[in-house]
């Protein structure tokens, strides 16, 4: 399982997210995510790959537990002729704990990725942790760190299972009471049981607004 330029792809992925509460237990999230090539086929370039529109409805039934249902639509064939647009249905359960300044969480997610040619069922588990870099709680103008490790299994009729792994680190800034910005890197090893898995790098920029 080598790491060479032949099996390396790199992207820049900016994201804008808006969160807002609906009553005591429900919340909504809307995101717009754009993915752009910066390195592919041993060449540096800048080219759009896809645009995602995402909506989640979250229900928090305990202070540290929630379930969510989401829908994603991916515009892909507008950018590359050999790609298909995708409708994705998402169901997830999230559990968090905060024993001290460190908060950690477990997320279990099921997805149905639907395109014209195939439906892929994907099962995901993510471990995440975050903590402020200044003091014991996060205040406006202060930095924080978020790290995640996620494993994925994708299955579909007529093809073998695919196993992926993702490692992500974000440095965030609490700009004001309702706005956070994050800058991060993500490494993905896709189909890591294959003879030559795909290595993917992401440069991530995110703005999160809470209303």
Secondary structure, DSSP 8 states (H G I E B T S, - for coil): ----GGGEEEEEEEEEEEEEEETTTEEEEEEEEEEEEEEETTEEEEEEEEEEEEEEEEEEEETTEEEEEEEEEEE-TTT-TT---EEEEEEEEEEEE-SSS-EEEEEEEEEEEE-SS-EEEEEEEEEEEEEESSSSS--TT-EEEEEEEEEEEEEETTEEEEEEEEEEEEEEEE-SSSEEEEEEEEEEEESTTSTT-EEEEEEEEEEEEE-
